[in-house]
Amino acid sequence: MSNILLGVSGSIAAYRACDVARELMRAGHTVRVVMTPAATRLISPDTFAALTGNPVVVDVFDEPEPGQIAHIRLAQDSDLLLIAPATAHTLARLALGLADDMLTTIALATRAPILIAPAMNPAMWTHPATQAHVQTLQARGVEFIDPTYGVMACGDEGWGKIADTPVIVQAVQQRLQRAQALKGVRVLITAGPTHEPIDPVRFVGNRSSGKMGYAVAEAALAHGAEVTLISGPTALTPPAGAKVVRVQTAQQMFDAVQEAFDECDVFIATAAVADYRPERALPSKRKRDAQRWTLRMVANPDILGTVALRKGSRIVVGFAAETDKALQHAQEKLQRKNLDLIAVNDVLEPGSGFEVDTNRLTLIYADGRIEPLPLMRKRACAEKLIEAVRMIVIQRWGKL
Ligand SMILES: Cc1cc2nc3c(=O)[nH]c(=O)nc-3n(C[C@H](O)[C@H](O)[C@H](O)COP(=O)(O)O)c2cc1C
């Protein structure tokens, strides 16, 4: 069973954390509680200590064991950090990455999945500041157990009541299961565009932002996979826990994939790799000295096509960004490149494809199955894709 760190912040619903702690222990987990100073004004740390049988931590400078730094040890020893209830103030501090008490310091130091059950007055929950913090945290892979509708302690009615205890406990169980779903599976992912130099200041590129590939890396990490992310030039921050290899050109991406491929179990090629590059990159900047300038382009190596030849028992997943006959082109690519799965999207469709935060993918499997997905945030698309990969992993290698 798992070590769960339960963060309790200063909400009127702090007493509900007692129930949550008890039910998690009943499910076989070890529970340790960390409280914010405001939470201790609403419920005594002694209550949680008595319930869980473990000391409760509040003060970041309270170091009971010499030679060990309490917040780092707790951050590293926990399989999951559940913050229930989470106040508006704690959400804001988490979103900003503040570390001004024990709970927020641990939240920064841990690599364990974080689940948050907010509780607050409806006006506070629907406030744009709070919602922006929620989005920031979600974009980092933090997951939320949504508050429910009801009458608050203050008498106001609306969204903001902490979720019911069974809902919180079920979310914890599912999150813990998911964190193990691809344990030990090595996933290699390419993301972003490539830049093919014309001269020292110009390049041929494409409009890929890398968002889809980074979301796939996040989802694979959330399922417990070991992730190597080979990234073309993007403005994105790579997800914590991924090994990142940065490249610029298609040739460099090809070389990096060739080197890492033997050490992977699953290869997911989301990068928008340039099919062609200028034949020769000029050594100095091309001046405006003519009315016409013809660039000669040559083909880049085909990353997916090449590694698919030595795929063995690996699972190889491709992406197809199409502008016409999307399904037909994707099916051809799946067969031509010997893929197990291909995710296709029509980049001309509004809200789908490059730069935006959403996508509408259709998954096509090697056995011919076609699974159209709705328009969703890229992170949600990535979850579906990783779920599909997990099913193929189980079919191929049995239960993990
Ligand atoms: C009786 C009482 C109940 C409160 N309930 C909530 C609540 O449910 N949600 C919330 O966001 N803030 C609530 N607050 C305000 C927070 O306690 C306050 O913003 C505090 O700074 C939160 O600190 P923390 O996030 O570090 O625990 C409450 C305050 C009091 C006095």
The ligand as an SDF file (V2000), in Angstrom:
LIG
                    3D

 31 33  0  0  0  0  0  0  0  0999 V2000
  -13.6450   30.2520    9.9170 C   0  0  0  0  0  0  0  0  0  0  0  0
  -12.8700   30.4220    8.6610 C   0  0  0  0  0  0  0  0  0  0  0  0
  -13.1590   29.6120    7.5820 C   0  0  0  0  0  0  0  0  0  0  0  0
  -12.4590   29.7480    6.3820 C   0  0  0  0  0  0  0  0  0  0  0  0
  -12.7560   28.9230    5.3460 N   0  0  0  0  0  0  0  0  0  0  0  0
  -12.1020   29.0640    4.1710 C   0  0  0  0  0  0  0  0  0  0  0  0
  -12.4020   28.1970    3.0870 C   0  0  0  0  0  0  0  0  0  0  0  0
  -13.2430   27.3040    3.1600 O   0  0  0  0  0  0  0  0  0  0  0  0
  -11.7120   28.3660    1.9340 N   0  0  0  0  0  0  0  0  0  0  0  0
  -10.7650   29.3320    1.7890 C   0  0  0  0  0  0  0  0  0  0  0  0
  -10.1960   29.4470    0.7060 O   0  0  0  0  0  0  0  0  0  0  0  0
  -10.4760   30.1630    2.8100 N   0  0  0  0  0  0  0  0  0  0  0  0
  -11.0970   30.0480    3.9910 C   0  0  0  0  0  0  0  0  0  0  0  0
  -10.7860   30.8780    5.0280 N   0  0  0  0  0  0  0  0  0  0  0  0
   -9.7390   31.8950    4.8570 C   0  0  0  0  0  0  0  0  0  0  0  0
   -8.3660   31.2600    4.9930 C   0  0  0  0  0  0  0  0  0  0  0  0
   -8.2390   30.6390    6.2650 O   0  0  0  0  0  0  0  0  0  0  0  0
   -7.2980   32.3190    4.7960 C   0  0  0  0  0  0  0  0  0  0  0  0
   -7.3360   32.7840    3.4600 O   0  0  0  0  0  0  0  0  0  0  0  0
   -5.9250   31.8080    5.1260 C   0  0  0  0  0  0  0  0  0  0  0  0
   -4.9770   32.8170    4.8180 O   0  0  0  0  0  0  0  0  0  0  0  0
   -5.6020   30.5610    4.3750 C   0  0  0  0  0  0  0  0  0  0  0  0
   -4.2840   30.1580    4.6670 O   0  0  0  0  0  0  0  0  0  0  0  0
   -3.7050   28.7750    4.1520 P   0  0  0  0  0  0  0  0  0  0  0  0
   -4.0930   28.6330    2.7320 O   0  0  0  0  0  0  0  0  0  0  0  0
   -2.2330   28.9180    4.3560 O   0  0  0  0  0  0  0  0  0  0  0  0
   -4.2650   27.7060    5.0140 O   0  0  0  0  0  0  0  0  0  0  0  0
  -11.4640   30.7330    6.2420 C   0  0  0  0  0  0  0  0  0  0  0  0
  -11.1700   31.5420    7.3440 C   0  0  0  0  0  0  0  0  0  0  0  0
  -11.8750   31.3990    8.5330 C   0  0  0  0  0  0  0  0  0  0  0  0
  -11.5460   32.2980    9.6780 C   0  0  0  0  0  0  0  0  0  0  0  0
  1  2  1  0
  2  3  1  0
  2 30  2  0
  3  4  2  0
  4  5  1  0
  4 28  1  0
  5  6  2  0
  6  7  1  0
  6 13  1  0
  7  8  2  0
  7  9  1  0
  9 10  1  0
 10 11  2  0
 10 12  1  0
 12 13  2  0
 13 14  1  0
 14 15  1  0
 14 28  1  0
 15 16  1  0
 16 17  1  0
 16 18  1  0
 18 19  1  0
 18 20  1  0
 20 21  1  0
 20 22  1  0
 22 23  1  0
 23 24  1  0
 24 25  2  0
 24 26  1  0
 24 27  1  0
 28 29  2  0
 29 30  1  0
 30 31  1  0
M  END
$$$$
